[in-house]
Amino acid sequence: MKSLSASPYASRAEIMAEFQGDEAVLAHELLGLRQAPGAALQTRIASLAKATSPRSTATWPPWGRWRPHQRWAAGALTLALMLALALAVAGPQRVLAQVQRLLGYLPGYGFVDPDQTRVLTAPVTVERDGVSVTVTQLIAGTDKTQVTFVGEGLNELPSDPNATRVEIVLVLPNGGVLTPDETRLEHGSARLAFPPIPAEVEQVTLRIARLPLVRPGAAPENWSLALSLRPAAGDFPAAELAAPYVPEGAHSTVMGITLDVVEVVEGTEQTAVTIRMSAAAGTGIDQVMAPDPWGIRLSDDSGHAYWVQPDPGLGSGGSVVVQQVVIAQPGAPPAPAVWEQTYAFGPLSPSTGHASLRLDEIAVRLDADESFRLDLGASPHIGQHWLLDEILDVYGAALHFTGATLVEFAQLNASGQPQQYYQLKFDVAVTDAPDLALQRLNLWSAEQGLFGDGHWTPEGWEVFLAFEKLPHGRVTVSLRGAYADLRGPWVVQWDRPGEHPEQRPRSLHPQAADTHHGLTLAVAEVVASDRLTHVQLAAEGLPAGGRVTEIRPTTGLLGTVSLGLQDQWGQAIPTSQDVRWQPPGTEWAYDPLALTFEPLPPLAQSLTLVVPEVIVQFPDDGSLSVDVPPAEALTFTQHEAEYEVVTSGGDGSGPAYHPLVERSQTWPVDLQMKIAGYTVHYTQAFIEREAGNGWRRDTLVLTGAAPGPDPNGWRLAALQGARTQRPDGSVVTAAESPGGANAAGLAYGWVSPPAPGVAPVAMLRLEVNDPHTSELLSGRYELAFDAVQVAVSGPWRLGWSMVLAAP
Amino acid sequence: MRTPFGRSTLPLDAAAFAELYQAHLAAVFNYCLFRVGDRQLAEDLAADVFERAWRARGRYRPDQASFATWVLAVARNAVVDCQRHNGRHPMVALPADLLDDAPLPDTAVEAADEQARLKAMIATLPEADQDLIALKFGAGLPNRQIGEFLGRSEGAVGVALHRVMRKLRASWEISDEVLER
């Protein structure tokens, strides 16, 4: 993960040090005006982010290069982390105190003391004008009061993604009002965490000024629901209220960073694991970053590997565990950096006695104090180049500065006005250490520099110092810190308490195959355990160099055939989201032909798997030339984006909208390309523009009618760019770019799948900015492609017997 | 973390945004607080700023500005929008009496605590000076980054800050005298 959060802000003491005498008195007073942001604000921001986080409703295109889609995927991850941050407002002391008196863990709520907890006597529903609001749950604990309500009858009413302001309170009998510290909103529904209700209070009123995400006036407002409380003792099933345990000897130290498994709670719905990462003093690590949740691997010795659970929304009792403690250790510098957080995984298999947690990389910020001097001379000029041979060492990684060039550039300042700046752009070869990969550099120059930075790009490292005025004379290039990924792995193993009767997974290799459009799918292996059913498929009849990249959940965009596994009685076995099959000693890699379902029903004897459609990628060459008009010939207006943004999590039923983008006028083109037996014909073009303060991204979009299927009935789905030659002669290639086919500047194209009443469209996107100036770069682009993806429709029906499967 | 293709080309990835949110909230909130003087409004603005930042995070270019600069630019726009909406009236108005040396009523003297005076004096400064004070003492930006934000050199920021402090100090002394009467 990139870590940008080394505080850029001066401490109080640093600010005070800048002033003397009367000014220092005034500075002291001014600093006294500062206030801490309230917990409610932090929560509100987290909920705003959740409510506005975009999530794609479309699963197309399949190529994985649809940038907004990627951002949405990242958004989902962000949500989980932001939610974690929201509850971090409790503060380290409170959380630590909570952990110290652990009495039980309730999925969807967290740690709970049942003797001190009250719940709703019964769900409460109020109905007005066809809309009903039901308070389904209230858990009043010693640390918080969690209220969940669900609105129904809202589906046909207009939604407002901006109506995220929460005006929901709990009113106490004495008139006191509790406002939520944490909110999780869906359309008409919410889960809220209020402060604790005083112990003597037995009845409260939930007041909802307006249902969440519902447009003002679109539904009844000013709801009032009277809620009665009673003691919860005995309400929580013992199986749910699992007790935490502290695993013995569960730690691993690599490169001065110790990974501890501090505590584990095993429930029927979740396994919560609290981990702590701490850097030893003297390592130069001044910050340890939260690991990417997908990089944390929990596994057992039976062959199950467990995913970190995503936030399931309001409809489920599960939840990402939301505790995070960043402990600043007082004491002599350098202070060790510590990060502690609890993650929720799926429940562990009942039949395994050992668990293991692994982290391959940990991102850190490293302190650095390295520098060299460069003499620019008395009157350097733009374009002047200096040869250098300076090597800076960063914990074994080497930065070899071989040259510097003085350039000028214009950038919009914060007032929106263009301003001229100067940069010393360095030629730097970065050699990572075997166990350390540099990600970002903090540079500075004491004499004249404005700021400096170094970061990796698909074109290589960009390292520069910026100046407001033309620099001259001696310049000190100082490296003050660096962000890096430290490579482990850190592996922590522990024994689970209690009895775990061994029940080995059953494995078999049935003879099951089916062929459609010349493509055969066969079942290579089936594994059935108490946690999953793993089906490994194999594909035959692929073109040379071809591979299956995706199994589609339906045929086409709105197909009626769905991916599914069912037993001999037609009982559907749902797909599993929180566990995968990974035998001990094997490395996991994404395999689209590996499918995971829930465990089989006890009497399942024969199974049928239905696969509606697969996406196949194979190599072939094509090329295209396209002209981009000069910027002055383009006029931009706002349009609704073609993609849809959904504003809520959960089941996707929340309000959706199309964001606005700037788009140029459309002009006709006549561009044809033959590739893999298809003829793609683009007939229209326009530029789509995204812009912010000081930057701009222009994307050329070509559209045309989709080519028909090939003689096998395979439909073109996507085109993979391999090389782009820009009008200025610069070239981007997938082969030479570490970004591969995802490198910026490469074209990517796709074809929409068939849908009733909608003609399929071929589309191509290409970023057309000068990578150095961000200006639109007009002229001729030469594009080359080296692979296609095609959609092959089934459905394949694969049936086999499980009777012969011996444990 | 590395992507399957190598290092991430998007420094502002998912986890980074969460980190940044935590790291910059206090600065953004206090910048807004210094600019509008009202805690509730500052909270509203800070929430608005992070919503805007969240929506626009895909556009953030770390190679062109630090996150602090970017998010504070968003905050500044939010403040300007808000003031435009409110007719550019400062949220904390300096009592006219305090400026024109007229004697204050006793009740006003009792109510005018030090912080309220200071807030009121900030509200009477030109907008550019308010911005400087808010960036320096509210957000806590070092002069170098204020320079990046305002498009001025570090030295120029230092000089401007010295001037505005002198100005503020003078107002402070005048109001001291007024209150002592």
HADDOCK unambig.tbl for C-alpha pairs under 7 A between the chains (distance, minus, plus):
assign (segid A and resid 1 and name CA) (segid B and resid 1 and name CA) 4.28 0.50 0.50
assign (segid A and resid 1 and name CA) (segid B and resid 13 and name CA) 6.98 0.50 0.50
assign (segid A and resid 1 and name CA) (segid B and resid 15 and name CA) 6.61 0.50 0.50
assign (segid A and resid 1 and name CA) (segid B and resid 16 and name CA) 6.71 0.50 0.50
assign (segid A and resid 2 and name CA) (segid B and resid 1 and name CA) 6.95 0.50 0.50
assign (segid A and resid 2 and name CA) (segid B and resid 11 and name CA) 5.25 0.50 0.50
assign (segid A and resid 2 and name CA) (segid B and resid 12 and name CA) 6.81 0.50 0.50
assign (segid A and resid 2 and name CA) (segid B and resid 13 and name CA) 6.75 0.50 0.50
assign (segid A and resid 2 and name CA) (segid B and resid 16 and name CA) 5.83 0.50 0.50
assign (segid A and resid 3 and name CA) (segid B and resid 16 and name CA) 5.70 0.50 0.50
assign (segid A and resid 4 and name CA) (segid B and resid 16 and name CA) 6.59 0.50 0.50
assign (segid A and resid 4 and name CA) (segid B and resid 20 and name CA) 6.82 0.50 0.50
assign (segid A and resid 5 and name CA) (segid B and resid 19 and name CA) 6.10 0.50 0.50
assign (segid A and resid 5 and name CA) (segid B and resid 20 and name CA) 5.46 0.50 0.50
assign (segid A and resid 5 and name CA) (segid B and resid 23 and name CA) 5.94 0.50 0.50
assign (segid A and resid 7 and name CA) (segid B and resid 23 and name CA) 6.64 0.50 0.50
assign (segid A and resid 8 and name CA) (segid B and resid 141 and name CA) 6.88 0.50 0.50
assign (segid A and resid 9 and name CA) (segid B and resid 140 and name CA) 5.14 0.50 0.50
assign (segid A and resid 9 and name CA) (segid B and resid 141 and name CA) 4.81 0.50 0.50
assign (segid A and resid 9 and name CA) (segid B and resid 142 and name CA) 6.31 0.50 0.50
assign (segid A and resid 10 and name CA) (segid B and resid 140 and name CA) 5.32 0.50 0.50
assign (segid A and resid 10 and name CA) (segid B and resid 141 and name CA) 5.90 0.50 0.50
assign (segid A and resid 10 and name CA) (segid B and resid 142 and name CA) 5.71 0.50 0.50
assign (segid A and resid 23 and name CA) (segid B and resid 165 and name CA) 6.62 0.50 0.50
assign (segid A and resid 26 and name CA) (segid B and resid 169 and name CA) 6.86 0.50 0.50
assign (segid A and resid 30 and name CA) (segid B and resid 137 and name CA) 6.38 0.50 0.50
assign (segid A and resid 31 and name CA) (segid B and resid 137 and name CA) 5.68 0.50 0.50
assign (segid A and resid 33 and name CA) (segid B and resid 115 and name CA) 6.61 0.50 0.50
assign (segid A and resid 34 and name CA) (segid B and resid 30 and name CA) 6.03 0.50 0.50
assign (segid A and resid 34 and name CA) (segid B and resid 138 and name CA) 6.21 0.50 0.50
assign (segid A and resid 35 and name CA) (segid B and resid 30 and name CA) 6.70 0.50 0.50
assign (segid A and resid 36 and name CA) (segid B and resid 26 and name CA) 6.51 0.50 0.50
assign (segid A and resid 37 and name CA) (segid B and resid 26 and name CA) 5.97 0.50 0.50
assign (segid A and resid 37 and name CA) (segid B and resid 29 and name CA) 6.45 0.50 0.50
assign (segid A and resid 41 and name CA) (segid B and resid 43 and name CA) 6.21 0.50 0.50
assign (segid A and resid 41 and name CA) (segid B and resid 47 and name CA) 6.84 0.50 0.50
assign (segid A and resid 44 and name CA) (segid B and resid 47 and name CA) 6.83 0.50 0.50
assign (segid A and resid 45 and name CA) (segid B and resid 47 and name CA) 5.28 0.50 0.50
assign (segid A and resid 45 and name CA) (segid B and resid 50 and name CA) 6.57 0.50 0.50
assign (segid A and resid 48 and name CA) (segid B and resid 51 and name CA) 6.21 0.50 0.50
assign (segid A and resid 49 and name CA) (segid B and resid 51 and name CA) 6.08 0.50 0.50
assign (segid A and resid 49 and name CA) (segid B and resid 54 and name CA) 6.35 0.50 0.50
assign (segid A and resid 74 and name CA) (segid B and resid 13 and name CA) 6.78 0.50 0.50
assign (segid A and resid 74 and name CA) (segid B and resid 14 and name CA) 5.15 0.50 0.50
assign (segid A and resid 75 and name CA) (segid B and resid 14 and name CA) 6.13 0.50 0.50
assign (segid A and resid 77 and name CA) (segid B and resid 14 and name CA) 5.88 0.50 0.50
assign (segid A and resid 78 and name CA) (segid B and resid 14 and name CA) 4.47 0.50 0.50
assign (segid A and resid 78 and name CA) (segid B and resid 15 and name CA) 5.76 0.50 0.50
assign (segid A and resid 78 and name CA) (segid B and resid 17 and name CA) 6.97 0.50 0.50
assign (segid A and resid 78 and name CA) (segid B and resid 18 and name CA) 6.33 0.50 0.50
assign (segid A and resid 81 and name CA) (segid B and resid 15 and name CA) 6.58 0.50 0.50
assign (segid A and resid 81 and name CA) (segid B and resid 18 and name CA) 6.04 0.50 0.50
assign (segid A and resid 82 and name CA) (segid B and resid 18 and name CA) 5.37 0.50 0.50
assign (segid A and resid 292 and name CA) (segid B and resid 15 and name CA) 6.81 0.50 0.50
assign (segid A and resid 413 and name CA) (segid B and resid 149 and name CA) 6.70 0.50 0.50
assign (segid A and resid 413 and name CA) (segid B and resid 150 and name CA) 6.33 0.50 0.50
assign (segid A and resid 413 and name CA) (segid B and resid 151 and name CA) 5.35 0.50 0.50
assign (segid A and resid 414 and name CA) (segid B and resid 73 and name CA) 5.85 0.50 0.50
assign (segid A and resid 414 and name CA) (segid B and resid 149 and name CA) 5.62 0.50 0.50
assign (segid A and resid 414 and name CA) (segid B and resid 150 and name CA) 5.72 0.50 0.50
assign (segid A and resid 450 and name CA) (segid B and resid 144 and name CA) 6.31 0.50 0.50
assign (segid A and resid 450 and name CA) (segid B and resid 148 and name CA) 6.88 0.50 0.50
assign (segid A and resid 450 and name CA) (segid B and resid 153 and name CA) 6.90 0.50 0.50
assign (segid A and resid 457 and name CA) (segid B and resid 9 and name CA) 5.91 0.50 0.50
assign (segid A and resid 458 and name CA) (segid B and resid 9 and name CA) 6.73 0.50 0.50
assign (segid A and resid 468 and name CA) (segid B and resid 153 and name CA) 6.15 0.50 0.50
assign (segid A and resid 485 and name CA) (segid B and resid 1 and name CA) 6.81 0.50 0.50
assign (segid A and resid 692 and name CA) (segid B and resid 59 and name CA) 6.50 0.50 0.50
assign (segid A and resid 738 and name CA) (segid B and resid 5 and name CA) 6.24 0.50 0.50
assign (segid A and resid 738 and name CA) (segid B and resid 6 and name CA) 5.70 0.50 0.50
assign (segid A and resid 739 and name CA) (segid B and resid 5 and name CA) 5.34 0.50 0.50
assign (segid A and resid 739 and name CA) (segid B and resid 6 and name CA) 6.20 0.50 0.50
assign (segid A and resid 740 and name CA) (segid B and resid 5 and name CA) 6.07 0.50 0.50
